[in-house]
Amino acid sequence: MPINLPLSLRLNSIFVSSGNVIRLVVSLISIPLLVRFLGLERYGVWAVLNSVIAIGTLMELGISTALTYSISTSSAKQDWLSTKYGLSTSLTLITCLGVISSLLLWLASSSIVNILFSNEKLGRVEALPALTLLSWLILLRFWQQWAMAVEAALLRYDLQIIVETFSGVILQLGIVVIAYTKGDLLLLTVWSLCITGLTLVGHYLVLKYLLIIRNLWIRFSWKEARDLVRFGILQWLSNFGSTLFGFADKIFVNLLLGAEAAGLYSAATSVAIQINSLSAIPLRVIPPAISSAKAVNQLSRIQQIFLRATQLNGLFVFLIAAPIMFWSHPLAGILVGHEYVNPTAKILQILAVAYGIYSLNASAFFTAVGIGQPILNARWGLISGILFCIFLLVFTSLFGIIGAAWANIIFAISLMTNFQVVKVIKINYWTYIKSFLPAVLMITLWGFVSTFINNKPSISLSINIPLFIILGMISIFFVGGYAILKEIINTFVTIENKKIRFKKIL
């Protein structure tokens, strides 16, 4: 089963980072526009519906993550028969789970809408047809995750990112245009389904190019199915916790405080969640590389990847979280306008600290997947998710929307995964702490500094800008260290040198 050659780990990381940065910029531009065009209440309804779909995708049971591990391992051993069985069996499982999930949500749409929007006439009227149609998005998402899992296993993120970036940009632009012209949630739903369908066509062409589709024959293996489900269930438990962290809070805020509050909270979290998603982007390429290293017993290679990933993750988390904390007031004004700027700014500061600290588990999360130990993610992800729901209900009931933001801090418990991974791959704890602790200290310190700055509105921009630059430069060197910064610079120098040599050849 010949397959087109994979790219290097470094190049894959660059492609993933660049593509997701483009999508991030488009997303951050579109969010305040959607809030203005749809209004806070309608935007809140749209955010809640998408949260329901995101939670519905949990029915995939982690099969795509298990597939990435399975294919990367069998490919490293050049066991093409196992690769074929893994592909066909996983596709069968994914399709069956997708059909069942979409059908169940379609049947339950009316009941779900009545529960979520019992006091919102607008929500019930617009949400029901939208959710009924959105329910079939789950099946399309499952197929999309399957294709992306295969591309990831073969380390061809370059082709994956081309498809995902193009479709993501088109999706956001279309949503903004529809919100501006019609403001109809049903039209937004139809657009989402159409673009997801076109995205699947793009992934089909990629897999055809990689010679996967041409060699795919439908054979179901019960042994392969058991292995995939066994691995996937453990990863599913971890995904359950992280999905609650990312989406359940919007649903709870909507139930307790109403659609308008959910819209305000969703606007703030849509910015803060970028800390988690963007900082993890360069690390998404490491599970297949670690799986391959494990398959040939290269423990030192796994240790090296993990320590570098920890430093890189800490640096990226800080680079994203610090500006959100420091400039929370201007960001809040852009997101929701002057009327709601103060509560939104406070929410952003709290969420930036919570998401920042939680995001520092990314290197351990992906390493645990790579070494075939999803139980490490599942254990603390599940505990964090359950505690988060409890704290969210209590804090939101007592302190309103600010309490909902503070409840996110509980997810710091998931950092216990980091130390369990360190133990499994046999790294000295002190060696790890030297790579991990600087980011924790700087994020916490910037939380206090930002609170002080934002409580002093008399401080002018002429002071804030130089202060931000000076403190930022010092913090970057403290968090990243000279070695990791030098490696980043050398990566870009290498790329430029390759471009120069290529031009000379031409």
Residue pairs with C-beta under 8 A, 6 or more apart in sequence:
1 80
1 83
1 84
1 211
1 215
2 211
3 75
3 154
3 210
3 211
3 212
4 154
4 156
4 209
4 210
4 211
6 12
6 154
6 155
6 156
7 15
7 155
7 156
7 157
7 158
9 155
9 285
9 286
9 289
9 305
10 491
11 158
12 155
12 156
12 157
12 158
12 285
13 282
13 283
13 285
14 491
14 495
15 157
15 158
15 161
16 157
16 161
16 281
16 282
16 284
16 285
17 281
17 282
18 161
19 161
19 162
19 164
19 165
20 161
20 165
20 277
20 278
20 281
21 278
21 281
22 165
22 169
23 164
23 165
23 168
23 169
23 172
24 274
24 277
24 278
26 168
26 169
26 172
26 173
27 168
27 172
27 270
27 274
28 271
28 274
30 172
30 173
30 175
30 176
31 267
31 270
31 271
31 335
32 267
32 334
32 335
32 336
33 176
33 179
33 180
34 43
34 46
34 175
34 176
34 179
35 43
35 263
35 267
35 335
35 336
35 337
36 337
37 176
37 179
37 180
37 183
38 46
38 179
38 183
39 183
39 263
40 259
40 260
40 263
40 264
40 267
40 336
40 340
41 120
41 122
41 123
41 259
41 260
41 263
42 122
42 126
42 183
42 185
42 259
42 263
43 263
43 266
43 267
44 250
44 254
44 258
44 259
44 260
44 261
44 262
44 263
44 264
44 266
45 117
45 120
45 122
45 123
45 126
45 127
45 185
45 259
45 262
45 263
46 130
46 185
46 188
47 250
47 262
47 263
47 266
47 270
48 116
48 123
48 127
48 250
48 251
48 254
48 259
48 262
48 266
49 127
49 130
49 131
49 134
49 185
50 134
50 247
51 247
51 248
51 250
51 251
52 105
52 112
52 116
52 131
52 134
52 251
53 105
53 134
53 135
53 137
53 138
53 141
54 243
54 246
54 247
55 243
55 244
55 247
55 248
55 251
56 101
56 105
56 135
56 138
57 101
57 138
57 141
57 142
57 145
57 243
58 236
58 239
58 240
58 243
59 97
59 98
59 100
59 101
59 138
60 94
60 97
60 98
60 101
60 141
60 142
60 145
60 236
61 97
61 229
61 232
61 233
61 236
62 231
62 232
62 233
62 234
62 235
62 236
62 238
62 239
62 374
63 90
63 93
63 94
63 97
63 146
63 228
63 229
63 232
64 90
64 94
64 142
64 145
64 146
64 148
64 149
64 232
65 149
65 231
65 232
65 235
65 239
65 369
65 374
66 90
66 227
66 228
66 229
66 231
66 232
66 235
67 86
67 87
67 90
67 146
67 149
67 150
67 153
67 228
68 149
68 150
68 152
68 153
68 287
68 288
68 291
68 369
69 153
69 231
69 287
69 291
69 369
69 370
69 372
70 82
70 86
70 90
70 153
70 224
70 227
70 228
70 231
71 83
71 86
71 87
71 149
71 150
71 153
71 154
72 152
72 153
72 154
72 155
72 287
72 288
72 291
72 292
73 291
73 292
73 294
73 295
74 80
74 82
74 83
74 86
75 83
75 153
75 154
75 292
76 291
76 292
76 295
76 296
77 295
82 224
84 215
84 216
84 217
84 219
85 219
85 221
85 224
86 224
86 228
87 150
87 212
87 216
88 216
88 217
88 218
88 219
88 220
88 221
89 219
89 220
89 221
89 224
89 225
89 228
90 146
90 149
90 224
90 228
91 146
91 216
91 218
92 218
92 220
93 225
93 228
93 229
94 142
94 143
94 145
94 146
95 139
95 142
95 143
97 142
98 138
98 139
98 140
98 141
98 142
98 143
99 139
101 138
101 139
101 142
102 135
102 136
102 137
102 138
102 139
103 135
105 112
105 131
105 135
105 138
106 132
106 135
106 136
109 128
109 131
109 132
109 135
110 128
112 131
113 123
113 124
113 127
113 128
113 131
114 124
115 255
116 123
116 127
116 251
116 254
116 255
117 123
117 124
117 127
117 254
117 259
118 124
119 258
120 258
120 259
122 259
123 259
126 184
126 185
126 186
127 185
129 186
129 189
130 185
130 186
130 188
130 189
133 186
133 189
133 190
133 193
134 189
134 192
134 193
136 193
137 189
137 192
137 193
137 196
140 193
140 196
140 197
140 200
141 196
143 200
144 196
144 199
144 200
144 203
147 200
147 203
147 204
147 206
147 207
148 160
148 164
148 203
150 207
150 210
150 212
151 157
151 159
151 160
151 203
151 206
151 207
151 210
152 160
152 284
152 285
152 287
152 288
153 288
154 210
154 212
154 288
155 285
155 288
155 289
156 206
156 210
157 284
157 285
159 206
159 209
159 210
160 203
160 206
162 202
163 199
163 202
163 203
163 206
164 199
166 202
167 195
167 196
167 198
167 199
167 202
170 195
171 191
171 192
171 195
174 191
174 195
175 188
175 191
175 192
178 184
178 187
178 188
178 191
179 188
204 213
207 213
208 214
231 372
231 374
234 374
234 375
234 377
234 378
235 369
235 374
235 377
235 378
236 378
237 374
237 377
237 378
237 379
237 381
237 382
238 365
238 374
238 377
238 378
238 381
238 382
239 381
240 381
240 382
240 385
241 380
241 381
241 382
241 383
241 384
241 385
241 386
241 388
241 411
241 414
242 381
242 385
243 385
244 385
244 388
244 389
245 358
245 384
245 385
245 388
245 408
245 411
246 273
246 276
248 388
248 389
248 392
249 265
249 269
249 388
249 392
249 404
249 407
249 408
250 262
250 265
250 266
250 269
251 262
252 389
252 392
252 393
252 396
252 404
253 261
253 262
253 265
253 396
253 401
253 404
254 261
254 262
256 393
256 396
256 397
257 396
257 400
257 401
257 404
261 400
261 401
264 336
264 340
264 343
264 344
264 347
264 401
265 347
265 401
265 404
265 405
267 335
267 336
267 344
268 332
268 335
268 344
268 347
268 348
268 351
268 405
269 351
271 324
271 331
271 335
271 348
272 324
272 348
272 351
272 352
272 354
272 355
273 355
274 320
275 317
275 320
275 321
275 324
275 352
275 355
275 356
275 359
276 355
276 358
276 359
276 362
278 316
278 320
279 313
279 316
279 317
279 320
279 359
279 362
280 313
280 359
280 362
280 365
280 366
282 312
282 313
282 316
283 309
283 312
283 313
283 362
283 363
283 366
284 366
286 305
286 309
286 363
286 366
286 367
286 370
287 366
287 367
287 369
287 370
288 370
289 305
289 370
290 302
290 305
290 306
290 366
290 367
290 369
290 370
290 371
291 370
291 371
291 372
293 299
293 301
293 302
293 305
293 370
294 302
294 370
294 371
294 372
299 425
299 426
302 367
302 370
302 371
302 425
303 425
303 426
303 427
305 367
306 363
306 364
306 367
306 421
306 425
306 427
307 427
307 431
307 432
307 435
308 484
308 487
309 362
309 363
309 366
309 367
310 363
310 364
310 418
310 432
310 435
310 436
311 435
311 480
311 481
311 483
311 484
312 363
312 484
313 359
313 360
313 362
313 363
313 439
314 360
314 435
314 436
314 438
314 439
314 479
314 480
315 439
315 476
315 479
315 480
315 484
315 485
317 356
317 359
317 360
317 439
317 443
318 356
318 439
318 442
318 443
318 446
318 475
318 476
318 479
319 476
320 356
321 352
321 353
321 355
321 356
321 359
321 443
321 446
322 442
322 443
322 446
322 472
322 475
323 468
324 331
324 348
324 352
325 348
325 349
325 352
325 353
325 446
325 447
325 449
325 450
326 446
326 449
326 450
326 453
326 464
326 468
327 468
328 345
328 346
328 348
328 349
328 352
328 450
328 454
329 341
329 345
329 454
331 345
331 348
332 340
332 341
332 342
332 344
332 345
332 348
333 341
335 344
336 344
343 401
343 402
345 454
346 402
346 405
347 401
347 402
347 405
349 447
349 450
349 451
349 454
350 402
350 405
350 406
350 408
350 409
351 405
351 408
352 447
352 450
353 409
353 443
353 444
353 447
354 405
354 406
354 408
354 409
354 411
354 412
355 408
356 443
357 409
357 412
357 415
357 440
357 443
357 444
358 408
358 411
358 412
358 414
358 415
360 415
360 418
360 436
360 439
360 440
360 443
361 414
361 415
361 417
361 418
363 418
364 376
364 417
364 418
364 420
364 421
364 422
365 377
365 417
367 421
367 425
368 374
368 376
368 377
368 417
368 421
368 424
369 377
371 421
371 424
371 425
373 421
373 424
376 417
376 420
376 421
376 424
377 417
379 417
379 420
380 413
380 414
380 415
380 416
380 417
380 420
381 414
381 417
383 413
384 410
384 411
384 413
384 414
387 410
387 413
388 407
388 408
388 410
388 411
391 407
391 410
392 404
392 407
394 403
394 407
395 403
395 404
395 406
395 407
396 403
396 404
396 407
397 403
399 406
418 432
418 436
419 429
419 432
422 429
422 432
438 478
438 479
438 481
439 479
442 475
442 478
442 479
445 475
446 471
446 475
449 471
453 459
453 464
453 467
476 485
477 485
